[in-house]
């Protein structure tokens, strides 16, 4: 793993609580975002229709407003606070989606070696897929309750043997909910290039150029999951 110290290190030798979620596990549980993944990971809570956060009896609560402007941050790790979200180890507010993700590294607790003053809860890093020197393709189509549907395409091609490769991924996700007129529409385009010039290879030394680009648009009116709070009655009962 690179999570923990940014070196290629065995997980057993990393002095942090790191949980790595592979693409196979993401497919097995059908997870495509923090909302659908953090139900299954260790010491994590997430607030949403599909979430596992209750907060009963201890006065703790998630900020539901975050689920509208940034659903990716509506989380709680180790019972403390929301984890920082990163993409390829750079902090970001962009919600990740599984259509172009290679793996998720969930680090519980702070790690000042890697990220300086970060969240005490930890960090959730999404590693995007790069272009690889092989030909592969995948089409994924899903149908869900209330008319939800999702389709994605992931295509990788090796243009020049062991030198040039490209990857293209497309996503259309239209999620519906029991509450009307709640909806969440997500459309994205992702591309990646990898170039290893043959004339720059010297023995085991090589030069690698990588680039990726993503464009997306999210239009949503997400449902509320928490009942309204009553702050007026206690104010009157206190004699004020």
Buried (B, 14 or more C-beta within 10 A) or exposed (E): BBBBBEEEBEEEEBEBBBBBBEEEBBEEEEBBBBBBBBBEBEBBBBBBBEBEBEBEEEEEEBEBEBBBEBBBBBBBBBEBBBBBBBBEBEEBEBBBBBBBBBBBBBBBBBBEEBBEEBBEBBBBBBBBBBBBBEEEEEEBEEEEEEEBEBBBBBBBBBEEEEBBBBBBBBBBBBBBBEBEEBBBBBBBBBBBBBBBEEEEEEEEEEEEEEEBEBEEEBEBEBBEBEEEEEEEEEEEEEEE
